[in-house]
Amino acid sequence: MTIKILGSRCASCRRLERNAKIAVAELGISAEARKVVGIPEILAYGVARIPSLVINEQVYSQGKVQSVNELKTIFSNVFNQPEESVAIHE
């Protein structure tokens, strides 16, 4: 599973990144996580607000900081499903 946090260095972006790292660690899943701060790369995902959460190249949220528990639910659902059956959540 690949997780990307799209955003700047704002407090909300940093909080989502921190929550995502905690959720991955608590679940003990294998995930590649990275932060995307380049405007051209962020715009390529078609998002209008940051922070945005991208999992396996699908946008799951924009402009929201999910809690660790919310992220654990999202990651568990994605991790346990084939990529092609995962729905986009806004």
C-alpha positions, 0 to 999 in steps of 0.5 A, a space after each residue: 500500500 502506498 500512502 501520500 499526504 499532499 500538502 504544504 508544511 502547514 500544521 494540518 498537513 503535518 498533523 495528518 502525516 503524523 496521524 498516518 504514521 501512527 495508524 500504520 505503526 499501530 496496525 503493523 501493516 506494510 505501507 510506503 508513506 511519503 509527503 508530496 509538497 510540490 504544487 505541480 505534483 499536487 495539482 496532478 491529483 486534481 485536489 482543491 484543498 490540502 491536506 489530501 490523503 492519497 492511497 494507492 494513487 486514489 484520492 480519499 480525502 481533501 481538506 480534512 485531518 483524519 484522526 488516528 482511528 479514522 485512518 486505521 479504519 481506512 487503511 484496514 479496509 484498503 489493505 484487505 481489499 484488492 486495489 481495483 475494488 477500493 472506492 474513493 471517499 471524499 
